Amino acid sequence: MSNRLFQGVIHQMRDAMKRMVGVIDETGTVISCSELGRIGEVLSGLPEDLFTEQTAMQADGLTFRSFGSQAKAEYAVFVEGTDDMAVRFVDLCCVSLEAIKQLGDEKYDRGNFVKNVILDNILPGDIYLKARELRFNNEVSRAVLLIRLSDGSDVSVFDVMQNLFPDKSKDFVISINDTDIALVKEVRPNVETGDLEKLARSISDSLGSEFYSQPLVGIGTTVKDIKDLARSFKEAQVALEVGKVFDTEKVIVSYDNLGIARLIYQLPTTLCDMFLREVFKSNSIESLDQETLFTIQRFFENNLNVSETSRKLFVHRNTLVYRLEKIKKFTGLDLREFDDAIVFKVALMVKKYLDAKPVKF
């Protein structure tokens, strides 16, 4: 695609400069030229450091200068002549062609298109037009996984991710910021959350073994329409933030499995404060000691079963009953009653939410 873009500009430059001008790739092959007969010709005797040093160089009666967006330039422009004017011409051509290449990459790059979609940087009405222009398959299911490294990611992390998912026509690895990398993964229809969690686990383990830092992975819901990728991406972000508040030990967090935590996360903090004051009218939840909170947590984990909880805590059943009676006297809630237990469980989660001061999206 770059060849066609370059050719249109090259013809205009020839008319302005009255000299032969063209572009070669890294192999020295002429891919665009004002003299059409030279396209496909391989130039010999090029300077060895032409594609590593972006300065004007001369060889065989031509003045060259490389350009490109990577550390090693991908192309070089050449102008007929070795005089000072040729150097000026090649510098101007280099600036123009580099800008043309950048615009062309943005226009025809599917990865950039997907990035704009998930970040809401493209109008909804333009999404389908652009997808059709890029021949982007809109009839498959996709899910967004957001990988977050606590100590920041570098280029090598991005490269590892691309090696894990090399099929760039189906899967898109997108750098979001210093810590986050998004994977837009094509999946089979009706894929289960458990399968996506297995995939996330393999990604986390691969990056963890490579960089000695266990990344977190948030999983958005599977969507069938390209415009819904932005929603799946936001869900993956929310999954990471909610997991950071309520499931601090988990490294894989799925939006589908957030449960009531997702609801609490969306509540205004003023409403949460009001709820806690209403539940604990006479005493504050902060007044509960760590042993009591630990007992409550184990009681919930064992489905309000007194016998099973006492066995897990290595205490006599009567001791546990005494502790529960103490909690009832303190809070007015009997945790052996399902309705009271639900209220207390939600209250503990609301307290966690307020203490965490989470970032909203």
C-alpha positions in Angstrom: 0.0 0.0 0.0 2.9 2.4 0.8 4.3 1.9 -2.8 1.1 3.3 -4.3 1.0 6.2 -1.9 4.6 7.0 -2.6 4.2 6.9 -6.3 1.5 9.6 -6.4 3.8 12.0 -4.4 6.9 11.1 -6.4 5.3 12.2 -9.6 4.4 15.6 -8.1 8.0 16.0 -6.7 9.5 15.3 -10.1 7.4 18.1 -11.7 8.6 20.5 -8.9 12.3 19.5 -8.9 12.8 18.6 -12.5 15.0 15.7 -11.4 14.6 11.9 -11.1 13.3 11.0 -7.6 12.4 7.6 -6.2 12.1 5.3 -3.2 13.9 2.0 -2.4 13.2 -0.5 0.4 15.7 -2.2 2.7 16.8 -4.6 -0.1 17.7 -1.8 -2.4 14.8 -2.5 -4.7 13.2 0.6 -6.3 9.5 0.5 -5.3 8.5 4.0 -6.6 10.2 6.2 -9.1 9.5 9.1 -11.4 11.0 7.0 -14.2 8.6 4.1 -14.2 11.0 1.8 -16.1 13.3 1.7 -13.0 10.6 0.3 -10.7 11.8 -3.2 -9.6 15.4 -2.4 -10.3 17.9 -3.3 -7.5 20.4 -0.6 -6.8 24.0 -1.8 -6.0 26.8 0.0 -4.2 24.6 1.6 -1.6 26.2 3.0 1.6 26.4 0.3 4.3 24.9 2.5 7.0 22.2 4.0 4.8 19.3 2.4 6.8 20.8 3.0 10.2 21.9 6.7 9.9 19.2 9.0 8.8 21.4 11.6 7.0 22.0 12.4 3.4 24.5 10.0 1.6 25.7 9.8 -1.9 26.5 7.0 -4.3 26.5 6.4 -8.0 25.4 9.9 -8.9 22.4 9.8 -6.5 21.7 11.4 -3.1 20.0 9.1 -0.6 18.3 9.5 2.8 16.5 6.9 4.8 13.2 7.3 6.6 10.7 5.2 8.6 9.0 4.9 11.9 11.2 2.2 13.4 14.6 2.2 15.0 15.9 0.9 11.7 14.5 2.8 8.7 12.4 0.8 6.3 12.8 3.0 3.2 15.2 5.5 1.6 14.4 8.2 -0.9 16.9 9.1 -3.6 17.2 12.2 -5.9 19.3 12.6 -9.0 22.5 14.5 -8.4 25.1 15.0 -5.7 25.1 18.8 -5.4 23.8 20.9 -2.5 20.4 21.3 -4.1 20.1 17.5 -4.3 20.7 17.3 -0.5 18.0 19.9 0.1 15.6 18.0 -2.2 16.2 14.7 -0.5 15.7 16.2 2.9 12.4 17.7 1.8 11.3 14.5 0.2 12.2 12.5 3.3 9.9 14.7 5.5 7.0 14.5 3.0 7.2 10.7 2.4 7.6 9.9 6.1 4.4 11.9 6.8 2.6 10.1 3.9 3.8 6.7 5.3 2.5 7.6 8.7 -0.9 8.6 7.4 -1.1 5.5 5.2 -0.3 3.2 8.2 -3.0 4.8 10.2 -5.5 4.6 7.4 -4.8 1.0 6.3 -3.6 -0.6 9.5 -6.2 -2.9 11.1 -4.5 -2.8 14.5 -4.7 0.9 14.6 -8.4 0.7 13.6 -9.1 -1.8 16.4 -7.3 0.4 18.9 -9.4 3.4 17.9 -12.6 1.3 18.3 -11.8 0.0 21.8 -10.7 3.5 23.0 -13.8 5.1 21.5 -11.7 7.3 19.2 -13.9 6.7 16.2 -17.5 7.7 15.5 -20.0 4.8 15.6 -21.2 5.6 12.1 -17.7 5.4 10.8 -16.9 2.0 12.3 -18.7 -0.1 9.7 -17.4 2.0 6.8 -13.8 1.7 8.0 -14.3 -2.1 8.6 -15.5 -2.6 5.1 -12.6 -0.6 3.7 -10.1 -2.7 5.6 -12.0 -5.9 4.8 -12.3 -6.4 8.6 -14.4 -9.5 9.4 -17.3 -8.4 11.5 -19.1 -11.7 11.7 -17.0 -13.4 14.4 -17.0 -13.3 18.2 -14.3 -11.5 20.0 -13.3 -10.8 23.6 -11.0 -8.2 25.1 -8.4 -9.3 27.7 -6.5 -6.5 29.5 -3.0 -7.4 30.7 -1.6 -5.2 33.4 2.0 -5.3 34.8 2.5 -3.7 38.2 6.0 -2.4 37.4 5.2 -1.2 33.9 5.6 -2.9 30.5 8.3 -2.3 27.9 8.7 -3.1 24.3 9.8 -6.6 25.0 6.5 -7.4 26.8 4.6 -6.2 23.7 6.9 -8.4 21.5 6.3 -11.5 23.7 2.5 -10.9 23.4 2.7 -10.6 19.7 4.7 -13.9 19.5 2.1 -15.6 21.6 -0.6 -14.4 19.1 1.1 -14.1 15.7 -2.0 -14.2 13.6 -2.5 -10.5 13.0 -5.6 -11.0 10.9 -7.5 -12.5 13.8 -5.9 -11.4 17.1 -4.7 -7.8 17.9 -2.2 -6.9 20.5 -2.5 -3.3 21.4 -0.4 -1.1 23.7 -2.7 1.1 25.8 -0.2 2.8 28.2 2.9 2.1 30.3 1.3 -0.7 32.3 -1.6 -2.0 30.1 -1.7 -4.2 27.0 -5.0 -5.2 25.4 -5.6 -8.4 23.5 -8.5 -8.4 21.2 -9.0 -12.2 20.7 -11.1 -13.9 18.1 -13.0 -16.7 19.8 -15.5 -19.4 18.8 -19.2 -18.6 19.2 -20.6 -19.2 22.7 -17.2 -19.6 24.2 -17.4 -20.1 28.0 -15.9 -17.8 30.6 -13.8 -20.7 31.9 -12.1 -21.1 28.6 -11.1 -17.4 28.5 -9.8 -17.7 32.1 -7.6 -20.6 31.0 -6.3 -18.5 28.1 -5.7 -15.6 30.6 -3.9 -18.0 32.9 -1.5 -19.1 30.2 -0.8 -15.5 29.3 -0.1 -14.6 32.9 2.2 -17.6 33.4 4.1 -17.0 30.2 4.8 -13.3 31.0 5.4 -14.2 34.7 8.1 -16.7 33.8 9.6 -14.3 31.2 9.7 -11.2 33.3 9.6 -12.5 36.8 6.5 -10.4 37.5 3.0 -11.8 37.8 0.7 -9.7 35.6 -3.0 -9.2 36.3 -5.5 -10.1 33.5 -9.0 -8.6 33.3 -11.5 -10.3 30.9 -14.4 -8.5 29.2 -17.5 -10.3 27.9 -17.6 -11.8 24.5 -19.2 -9.6 21.8 -20.3 -10.3 18.3 -20.4 -6.8 16.9 -17.3 -4.7 16.3 -18.8 -1.6 17.9 -19.2 -3.5 21.1 -15.5 -4.1 21.5 -15.3 -0.8 23.4 -17.7 -2.1 25.9 -15.8 -5.4 26.3 -12.6 -3.3 26.8 -14.2 -1.2 29.5 -15.5 -4.3 31.2 -12.0 -5.7 31.3 -10.8 -2.4 32.9 -13.6 -2.6 35.5 -12.8 -6.3 36.2 -9.2 -5.3 37.1 -10.3 -2.4 39.3 -13.1 -4.3 41.1 -10.7 -7.3 41.5 -8.2 -4.9 43.1 -10.8 -3.9 45.7 -12.6 -7.2 46.4 -10.3 -10.0 45.3 -6.8 -8.9 46.0 -5.4 -12.4 45.7 -6.7 -13.1 42.2 -4.6 -12.5 39.2 -7.3 -13.5 36.7 -10.6 -11.5 37.0 -13.5 -12.0 34.7 -16.3 -9.4 34.4 -18.9 -12.2 34.2 -17.9 -13.4 37.7 -17.8 -10.2 39.6 -21.3 -10.8 41.0 -22.5 -8.3 43.6 -19.1 -6.6 43.7 -19.9 -5.1 40.3 -23.1 -3.6 41.6 -21.4 -2.1 44.7 -18.6 -0.7 42.5 -21.1 1.4 40.6 -22.7 2.9 43.7 -22.0 6.5 44.8 -19.9 6.7 47.9 -22.4 8.9 49.7 -25.0 6.2 49.3 -22.5 3.6 50.6 -21.8 5.7 53.7 -25.6 6.1 54.4 -26.0 2.3 54.0 -23.3 1.6 56.6 -24.8 4.0 59.1 -28.2 2.4 58.7 -26.9 -1.1 59.2 -24.7 -0.3 62.2 -26.8 2.2 64.0 -25.3 2.1 67.5 -21.8 0.9 66.7 -19.3 1.3 63.9 -18.1 -1.6 61.8 -14.5 -0.5 62.7 -15.2 -1.5 66.3 -15.1 -5.2 65.3 -11.7 -6.8 66.1 -9.7 -8.9 63.7 -10.7 -12.2 65.3 -14.3 -11.5 65.0 -13.9 -10.4 61.3 -11.9 -13.6 60.6 -14.7 -15.7 62.2 -17.3 -14.0 60.1 -15.3 -14.5 56.9 -14.9 -18.3 57.6 -18.6 -18.5 58.5 -19.5 -17.1 55.1 -17.0 -19.3 53.3 -18.7 -22.4 54.8 -22.2 -21.3 53.8 -23.4 -20.4 57.3 -22.8 -23.9 58.5 -21.9 -23.7 62.3 -20.5 -27.2 62.6 -18.3 -27.0 59.5 -17.0 -23.5 60.4 -16.1 -24.6 64.0 -14.3 -27.6 62.6 -12.3 -25.4 60.2 -11.5 -22.9 63.0 -10.5 -25.7 65.4 -12.9 -24.4 68.0 -15.8 -26.0 69.9 -19.2 -25.5 68.3 -20.4 -23.7 71.5 -17.5 -21.3 71.2 -18.5 -20.4 67.7 -22.2 -20.0 68.8 -21.0 -17.7 71.6 -19.1 -15.5 69.1 -22.1 -15.3 66.8 -24.3 -14.3 69.7 -21.8 -11.6 70.6 -21.9 -10.3 67.0 -25.7 -10.3 67.1 -25.7 -8.3 70.3 -23.2 -5.8 68.9 -24.7 -5.3 65.5 -28.3 -6.5 65.8 -27.7 -9.0 63.0 -27.9 -12.8 63.5 -25.5 -14.2 60.9 -27.3 -17.6 61.2 -30.3 -16.0 59.5 -29.9 -15.8 55.7 -31.3 -12.3 55.4 -29.1 -10.9 58.1 -26.1 -12.6 56.7 -26.7 -11.1 53.3 -26.9 -7.6 54.8 -23.7 -8.1 56.8 -21.9 -9.5 53.8 -22.8 -6.6 51.6 -21.8 -4.2 54.4 -18.4 -5.7 54.6 -18.0 -5.3 50.8 -19.2 -1.7 50.9 -16.6 -1.0 53.6 -13.9 -2.5 51.5 -15.1 -0.4 48.5 -14.9 2.8 50.5 -11.5 2.0 52.0 -10.1 1.3 48.5 -11.2 4.7 46.9 -11.3 3.0 43.5 -10.8 4.7 40.1 -14.1 5.0 38.1 -14.3 4.6 34.3 
